[in-house]
Amino acid sequence: MPDFIDDATFGSYFEEFAHVAWRLETRRGYASDRAGERYQLFLAGRLPLDTTRPWCVNVRKQTEQGKRFERVRLVDDPPTEEQRFLFAGAASNNAAGEDIRNMWRADAERVGLPAEDFWLFDSRFALRMHFDSADGYLGAELIDDPAQVLRYCRIRDAAWHHALPREEFGRLLTT
């Protein structure tokens, strides 16, 4: 089992980075999403735009300082219900200043992206996210070995190059 960072400090990484916080999301769903109120609203067809959530408030605060939040989400064809939820919910994140893009899982496999969820901060260190078989979050492992960080930078570059902005990807979902 890897050494996980202290969960109490997890949020500080999203305030203390200097330039870019970048994420790759590869899972088909997350247990924490399914357990949340917003997921139930989505299932009922009533997911509102909400930029007042703490995540969005921090994104706005950081982007106003010139920092960037970027993310690529892998999506199955057809998308899982959880992936549809994440896509719908991304409207709030985008409105707060986060650039969330999407990529078909088959395309990710073609370009050799791994099935790893991680955050990469300023191309200096990463937090590799660990989950159990039921999509439950186990913890985040700090990666600061330069060779491993370089690997994550290459993954980021490949994913970002092939991912589509949310609006463009959304047109593919409706066709």
PyRosetta script that sets phi, psi and omega in degrees:
from pyrosetta import init, pose_from_sequence

init()
pose = pose_from_sequence("MPDFIDDATFGSYFEEFAHVAWRLETRRGYASDRAGERYQLFLAGRLPLDTTRPWCVNVRKQTEQGKRFERVRLVDDPPTEEQRFLFAGAASNNAAGEDIRNMWRADAERVGLPAEDFWLFDSRFALRMHFDSADGYLGAELIDDPAQVLRYCRIRDAAWHHALPREEFGRLLTT")
pose.set_psi(1, 131.3)
pose.set_omega(1, 179.0)
pose.set_phi(2, -68.2)
pose.set_psi(2, 162.4)
pose.set_omega(2, 173.4)
pose.set_phi(3, -80.9)
pose.set_psi(3, 123.2)
pose.set_omega(3, 179.6)
pose.set_phi(4, -96.0)
pose.set_psi(4, 148.6)
pose.set_omega(4, 174.2)
pose.set_phi(5, -69.4)
pose.set_psi(5, 162.9)
pose.set_omega(5, 176.3)
pose.set_phi(6, -69.8)
pose.set_psi(6, 123.4)
pose.set_omega(6, -178.4)
pose.set_phi(7, -57.6)
pose.set_psi(7, -28.0)
pose.set_omega(7, -179.9)
pose.set_phi(8, -65.5)
pose.set_psi(8, -24.0)
pose.set_omega(8, -179.3)
pose.set_phi(9, -97.4)
pose.set_psi(9, -4.7)
pose.set_omega(9, -175.1)
pose.set_phi(10, -52.7)
pose.set_psi(10, -49.2)
pose.set_omega(10, -177.2)
pose.set_phi(11, -62.9)
pose.set_psi(11, -27.2)
pose.set_omega(11, -178.1)
pose.set_phi(12, -64.6)
pose.set_psi(12, -27.4)
pose.set_omega(12, 178.7)
pose.set_phi(13, -61.9)
pose.set_psi(13, -28.4)
pose.set_omega(13, -176.2)
pose.set_phi(14, -88.7)
pose.set_psi(14, 0.6)
pose.set_omega(14, 175.1)
pose.set_phi(15, -113.9)
pose.set_psi(15, -27.8)
pose.set_omega(15, -171.2)
pose.set_phi(16, -97.5)
pose.set_psi(16, -4.4)
pose.set_omega(16, 178.4)
pose.set_phi(17, -68.9)
pose.set_psi(17, 159.4)
pose.set_omega(17, -174.7)
pose.set_phi(18, -97.4)
pose.set_psi(18, -32.7)
pose.set_omega(18, -171.8)
pose.set_phi(19, -132.7)
pose.set_psi(19, -58.9)
pose.set_omega(19, -172.6)
pose.set_phi(20, -138.9)
pose.set_psi(20, 129.6)
pose.set_omega(20, 168.5)
pose.set_phi(21, -108.8)
pose.set_psi(21, 119.9)
pose.set_omega(21, -172.7)
pose.set_phi(22, -125.8)
pose.set_psi(22, 137.1)
pose.set_omega(22, -176.1)
pose.set_phi(23, -127.7)
pose.set_psi(23, 142.5)
pose.set_omega(23, 167.0)
pose.set_phi(24, -113.5)
pose.set_psi(24, 125.4)
pose.set_omega(24, 177.6)
pose.set_phi(25, -114.4)
pose.set_psi(25, 120.9)
pose.set_omega(25, -175.1)
pose.set_phi(26, -117.6)
pose.set_psi(26, -9.9)
pose.set_omega(26, -175.4)
pose.set_phi(27, -77.0)
pose.set_psi(27, 156.5)
pose.set_omega(27, 179.4)
pose.set_phi(28, -81.6)
pose.set_psi(28, -10.9)
pose.set_omega(28, 178.5)
pose.set_phi(29, 178.9)
pose.set_psi(29, 166.6)
pose.set_omega(29, -177.8)
pose.set_phi(30, -131.3)
pose.set_psi(30, 130.1)
pose.set_omega(30, -179.1)
pose.set_phi(31, -57.7)
pose.set_psi(31, -37.8)
pose.set_omega(31, -179.0)
pose.set_phi(32, -63.8)
pose.set_psi(32, -34.6)
pose.set_omega(32, 176.4)
pose.set_phi(33, -66.7)
pose.set_psi(33, -47.6)
pose.set_omega(33, -177.8)
pose.set_phi(34, -60.8)
pose.set_psi(34, -28.1)
pose.set_omega(34, -178.6)
pose.set_phi(35, -85.3)
pose.set_psi(35, -8.6)
pose.set_omega(35, -173.2)
pose.set_phi(36, -89.7)
pose.set_psi(36, 158.8)
pose.set_omega(36, -179.9)
pose.set_phi(37, -64.0)
pose.set_psi(37, -37.5)
pose.set_omega(37, -178.8)
pose.set_phi(38, -62.7)
pose.set_psi(38, -33.9)
pose.set_omega(38, 178.3)
pose.set_phi(39, -66.6)
pose.set_psi(39, -40.3)
pose.set_omega(39, 178.0)
pose.set_phi(40, -64.6)
pose.set_psi(40, -38.9)
pose.set_omega(40, 176.0)
pose.set_phi(41, -63.1)
pose.set_psi(41, -41.4)
pose.set_omega(41, 177.5)
pose.set_phi(42, -60.1)
pose.set_psi(42, -47.9)
pose.set_omega(42, -179.7)
pose.set_phi(43, -60.1)
pose.set_psi(43, -31.2)
pose.set_omega(43, 178.9)
pose.set_phi(44, -85.1)
pose.set_psi(44, 0.1)
pose.set_omega(44, 179.7)
pose.set_phi(45, 76.4)
pose.set_psi(45, 24.5)
pose.set_omega(45, -175.7)
pose.set_phi(46, -130.1)
pose.set_psi(46, 38.2)
pose.set_omega(46, -179.4)
pose.set_phi(47, -78.3)
pose.set_psi(47, 110.3)
pose.set_omega(47, -177.3)
pose.set_phi(48, -83.1)
pose.set_psi(48, 158.1)
pose.set_omega(48, 168.6)
pose.set_phi(49, -67.8)
pose.set_psi(49, 127.1)
pose.set_omega(49, -175.7)
pose.set_phi(50, -142.0)
pose.set_psi(50, 95.4)
pose.set_omega(50, 178.3)
pose.set_phi(51, -96.2)
pose.set_psi(51, 11.2)
pose.set_omega(51, 179.1)
pose.set_phi(52, -96.9)
pose.set_psi(52, -4.3)
pose.set_omega(52, 175.8)
pose.set_phi(53, -62.0)
pose.set_psi(53, 149.9)
pose.set_omega(53, -178.4)
pose.set_phi(54, -53.2)
pose.set_psi(54, -39.3)
pose.set_omega(54, 179.1)
pose.set_phi(55, -59.2)
pose.set_psi(55, -49.5)
pose.set_omega(55, -177.5)
pose.set_phi(56, -66.3)
pose.set_psi(56, -36.9)
pose.set_omega(56, 177.2)
pose.set_phi(57, -61.1)
pose.set_psi(57, -43.4)
pose.set_omega(57, 179.1)
pose.set_phi(58, -68.7)
pose.set_psi(58, -39.9)
pose.set_omega(58, 177.4)
pose.set_phi(59, -57.5)
pose.set_psi(59, -48.0)
pose.set_omega(59, -179.7)
pose.set_phi(60, -60.9)
pose.set_psi(60, -45.0)
pose.set_omega(60, -179.9)
pose.set_phi(61, -59.7)
pose.set_psi(61, -44.7)
pose.set_omega(61, -177.7)
pose.set_phi(62, -71.6)
pose.set_psi(62, -41.4)
pose.set_omega(62, -178.5)
pose.set_phi(63, -69.2)
pose.set_psi(63, -28.5)
pose.set_omega(63, 174.7)
pose.set_phi(64, -65.5)
pose.set_psi(64, -20.7)
pose.set_omega(64, 176.6)
pose.set_phi(65, -90.8)
pose.set_psi(65, 4.3)
pose.set_omega(65, 178.2)
pose.set_phi(66, 92.7)
pose.set_psi(66, 2.9)
pose.set_omega(66, 177.6)
pose.set_phi(67, -82.0)
pose.set_psi(67, 162.8)
pose.set_omega(67, -179.8)
pose.set_phi(68, -124.2)
pose.set_psi(68, 140.9)
pose.set_omega(68, 168.2)
pose.set_phi(69, -112.6)
pose.set_psi(69, 125.1)
pose.set_omega(69, 179.3)
pose.set_phi(70, -135.1)
pose.set_psi(70, 151.2)
pose.set_omega(70, -175.9)
pose.set_phi(71, -154.4)
pose.set_psi(71, 143.4)
pose.set_omega(71, 170.9)
pose.set_phi(72, -122.0)
pose.set_psi(72, 129.6)
pose.set_omega(72, 177.9)
pose.set_phi(73, -112.9)
pose.set_psi(73, 131.4)
pose.set_omega(73, 174.0)
pose.set_phi(74, -83.4)
pose.set_psi(74, 139.6)
pose.set_omega(74, -175.5)
pose.set_phi(75, -129.9)
pose.set_psi(75, 133.5)
pose.set_omega(75, 176.5)
pose.set_phi(76, -78.4)
pose.set_psi(76, 162.7)
pose.set_omega(76, 176.7)
pose.set_phi(77, -124.4)
pose.set_psi(77, 101.2)
pose.set_omega(77, 8.4)
pose.set_phi(78, -81.5)
pose.set_psi(78, 157.7)
pose.set_omega(78, 179.7)
pose.set_phi(79, -65.3)
pose.set_psi(79, 147.5)
pose.set_omega(79, 172.2)
pose.set_phi(80, -71.0)
pose.set_psi(80, 163.6)
pose.set_omega(80, 177.1)
pose.set_phi(81, -59.3)
pose.set_psi(81, -38.7)
pose.set_omega(81, 179.4)
pose.set_phi(82, -66.4)
pose.set_psi(82, -37.5)
pose.set_omega(82, 177.7)
pose.set_phi(83, -67.5)
pose.set_psi(83, -35.6)
pose.set_omega(83, 175.3)
pose.set_phi(84, -65.0)
pose.set_psi(84, -38.4)
pose.set_omega(84, 176.3)
pose.set_phi(85, -62.2)
pose.set_psi(85, -47.5)
pose.set_omega(85, 180.0)
pose.set_phi(86, -61.6)
pose.set_psi(86, -39.3)
pose.set_omega(86, 178.4)
pose.set_phi(87, -63.4)
pose.set_psi(87, -46.4)
pose.set_omega(87, 179.3)
pose.set_phi(88, -63.4)
pose.set_psi(88, -44.4)
pose.set_omega(88, -178.5)
pose.set_phi(89, -68.0)
pose.set_psi(89, -21.7)
pose.set_omega(89, -179.1)
pose.set_phi(90, -64.8)
pose.set_psi(90, -19.5)
pose.set_omega(90, 177.5)
pose.set_phi(91, -58.0)
pose.set_psi(91, -39.8)
pose.set_omega(91, 178.2)
pose.set_phi(92, -66.9)
pose.set_psi(92, -44.4)
pose.set_omega(92, 179.4)
pose.set_phi(93, -61.8)
pose.set_psi(93, -44.5)
pose.set_omega(93, 179.0)
pose.set_phi(94, -61.3)
pose.set_psi(94, -42.2)
pose.set_omega(94, 179.9)
pose.set_phi(95, -63.1)
pose.set_psi(95, -29.0)
pose.set_omega(95, 178.8)
pose.set_phi(96, -81.1)
pose.set_psi(96, -13.5)
pose.set_omega(96, 177.3)
pose.set_phi(97, 120.7)
pose.set_psi(97, 0.5)
pose.set_omega(97, 178.7)
pose.set_phi(98, -85.8)
pose.set_psi(98, 136.5)
pose.set_omega(98, 178.5)
pose.set_phi(99, -97.8)
pose.set_psi(99, 100.9)
pose.set_omega(99, 179.9)
pose.set_phi(100, -105.3)
pose.set_psi(100, 124.6)
pose.set_omega(100, 178.7)
pose.set_phi(101, -118.0)
pose.set_psi(101, 164.8)
pose.set_omega(101, -176.1)
pose.set_phi(102, -130.4)
pose.set_psi(102, 155.1)
pose.set_omega(102, -178.6)
pose.set_phi(103, -148.5)
pose.set_psi(103, 134.7)
pose.set_omega(103, 175.7)
pose.set_phi(104, -62.6)
pose.set_psi(104, 139.7)
pose.set_omega(104, 179.8)
pose.set_phi(105, -57.7)
pose.set_psi(105, -40.4)
pose.set_omega(105, -179.9)
pose.set_phi(106, -61.0)
pose.set_psi(106, -38.4)
pose.set_omega(106, 177.5)
pose.set_phi(107, -67.8)
pose.set_psi(107, -39.4)
pose.set_omega(107, 178.1)
pose.set_phi(108, -62.0)
pose.set_psi(108, -41.2)
pose.set_omega(108, 178.5)
pose.set_phi(109, -66.0)
pose.set_psi(109, -38.6)
pose.set_omega(109, 178.9)
pose.set_phi(110, -61.7)
pose.set_psi(110, -36.8)
pose.set_omega(110, -179.2)
pose.set_phi(111, -91.8)
pose.set_psi(111, 3.8)
pose.set_omega(111, 173.3)
pose.set_phi(112, 82.0)
pose.set_psi(112, 24.5)
pose.set_omega(112, 177.1)
pose.set_phi(113, -71.7)
pose.set_psi(113, 139.7)
pose.set_omega(113, 178.9)
pose.set_phi(114, -79.6)
pose.set_psi(114, 162.9)
pose.set_omega(114, 176.4)
pose.set_phi(115, -90.2)
pose.set_psi(115, 63.6)
pose.set_omega(115, -179.0)
pose.set_phi(116, -125.9)
pose.set_psi(116, 133.5)
pose.set_omega(116, 171.6)
pose.set_phi(117, -94.1)
pose.set_psi(117, 131.7)
pose.set_omega(117, 178.2)
pose.set_phi(118, -158.1)
pose.set_psi(118, 158.2)
pose.set_omega(118, 168.3)
pose.set_phi(119, -109.1)
pose.set_psi(119, 137.8)
pose.set_omega(119, 176.0)
pose.set_phi(120, -118.6)
pose.set_psi(120, 127.5)
pose.set_omega(120, -176.1)
pose.set_phi(121, -114.4)
pose.set_psi(121, 116.9)
pose.set_omega(121, 173.8)
pose.set_phi(122, 54.8)
pose.set_psi(122, 23.4)
pose.set_omega(122, -177.7)
pose.set_phi(123, 56.5)
pose.set_psi(123, 24.7)
pose.set_omega(123, -177.5)
pose.set_phi(124, -112.7)
pose.set_psi(124, -34.4)
pose.set_omega(124, 178.7)
pose.set_phi(125, -156.8)
pose.set_psi(125, 163.7)
pose.set_omega(125, -178.3)
pose.set_phi(126, -132.7)
pose.set_psi(126, 158.6)
pose.set_omega(126, 169.0)
pose.set_phi(127, -116.7)
pose.set_psi(127, 110.2)
pose.set_omega(127, 177.1)
pose.set_phi(128, -86.8)
pose.set_psi(128, 124.6)
pose.set_omega(128, -176.5)
pose.set_phi(129, -88.0)
pose.set_psi(129, 135.8)
pose.set_omega(129, 179.3)
pose.set_phi(130, -116.1)
pose.set_psi(130, 138.7)
pose.set_omega(130, -178.0)
pose.set_phi(131, -134.1)
pose.set_psi(131, 155.7)
pose.set_omega(131, 174.8)
pose.set_phi(132, -89.0)
pose.set_psi(132, -178.3)
pose.set_omega(132, -175.6)
pose.set_phi(133, -69.1)
pose.set_psi(133, -15.2)
pose.set_omega(133, 177.2)
pose.set_phi(134, -99.6)
pose.set_psi(134, 17.5)
pose.set_omega(134, 178.3)
pose.set_phi(135, 70.8)
pose.set_psi(135, 16.7)
pose.set_omega(135, 177.1)
pose.set_phi(136, -80.5)
pose.set_psi(136, 136.2)
pose.set_omega(136, -179.9)
pose.set_phi(137, -70.6)
pose.set_psi(137, 127.6)
pose.set_omega(137, 178.6)
pose.set_phi(138, -99.7)
pose.set_psi(138, -35.1)
pose.set_omega(138, -178.2)
pose.set_phi(139, 158.1)
pose.set_psi(139, 174.7)
pose.set_omega(139, 179.8)
pose.set_phi(140, -119.1)
pose.set_psi(140, 134.5)
pose.set_omega(140, -179.8)
pose.set_phi(141, -103.4)
pose.set_psi(141, 125.5)
pose.set_omega(141, 177.7)
pose.set_phi(142, -75.1)
pose.set_psi(142, 126.2)
pose.set_omega(142, 177.5)
pose.set_phi(143, -114.8)
pose.set_psi(143, 112.8)
pose.set_omega(143, 177.8)
pose.set_phi(144, -128.6)
pose.set_psi(144, 4.5)
pose.set_omega(144, 174.6)
pose.set_phi(145, -65.9)
pose.set_psi(145, 124.8)
pose.set_omega(145, -174.8)
pose.set_phi(146, -55.2)
pose.set_psi(146, -38.4)
pose.set_omega(146, 179.7)
pose.set_phi(147, -66.3)
pose.set_psi(147, -40.0)
pose.set_omega(147, 178.1)
pose.set_phi(148, -70.1)
pose.set_psi(148, -38.6)
pose.set_omega(148, 177.8)
pose.set_phi(149, -63.9)
pose.set_psi(149, -41.4)
pose.set_omega(149, 177.3)
pose.set_phi(150, -60.5)
pose.set_psi(150, -39.9)
pose.set_omega(150, 176.6)
pose.set_phi(151, -59.3)
pose.set_psi(151, -44.8)
pose.set_omega(151, 178.8)
pose.set_phi(152, -65.5)
pose.set_psi(152, -35.3)
pose.set_omega(152, 176.8)
pose.set_phi(153, -63.8)
pose.set_psi(153, -40.5)
pose.set_omega(153, 178.0)
pose.set_phi(154, -66.2)
pose.set_psi(154, -40.5)
pose.set_omega(154, 176.5)
pose.set_phi(155, -61.2)
pose.set_psi(155, -45.9)
pose.set_omega(155, 178.5)
pose.set_phi(156, -57.1)
pose.set_psi(156, -48.0)
pose.set_omega(156, -177.0)
pose.set_phi(157, -61.9)
pose.set_psi(157, -43.1)
pose.set_omega(157, 179.4)
pose.set_phi(158, -66.0)
pose.set_psi(158, -45.2)
pose.set_omega(158, -178.7)
pose.set_phi(159, -63.4)
pose.set_psi(159, -46.5)
pose.set_omega(159, -177.0)
pose.set_phi(160, -63.5)
pose.set_psi(160, -37.8)
pose.set_omega(160, -179.3)
pose.set_phi(161, -63.0)
pose.set_psi(161, -37.6)
pose.set_omega(161, -174.4)
pose.set_phi(162, -97.0)
pose.set_psi(162, -10.7)
pose.set_omega(162, -177.4)
pose.set_phi(163, -81.1)
pose.set_psi(163, 154.4)
pose.set_omega(163, 179.9)
pose.set_phi(164, -109.7)
pose.set_psi(164, 143.0)
pose.set_omega(164, 174.3)
pose.set_phi(165, -56.7)
pose.set_psi(165, 153.4)
pose.set_omega(165, -174.2)
pose.set_phi(166, -52.5)
pose.set_psi(166, -47.1)
pose.set_omega(166, -177.0)
pose.set_phi(167, -62.6)
pose.set_psi(167, -44.3)
pose.set_omega(167, -179.5)
pose.set_phi(168, -65.9)
pose.set_psi(168, -43.4)
pose.set_omega(168, 179.0)
pose.set_phi(169, -64.8)
pose.set_psi(169, -36.8)
pose.set_omega(169, 178.8)
pose.set_phi(170, -58.3)
pose.set_psi(170, -35.3)
pose.set_omega(170, 177.5)
pose.set_phi(171, -65.5)
pose.set_psi(171, -31.8)
pose.set_omega(171, 178.1)
pose.set_phi(172, -71.8)
pose.set_psi(172, -31.4)
pose.set_omega(172, -179.1)
pose.set_phi(173, -70.1)
pose.set_psi(173, -25.8)
pose.set_omega(173, -176.5)
pose.set_phi(174, -94.8)
pose.set_psi(174, -2.8)
pose.set_omega(174, -179.0)
pose.set_phi(175, -94.4)
pose.dump_pdb("model.pdb")
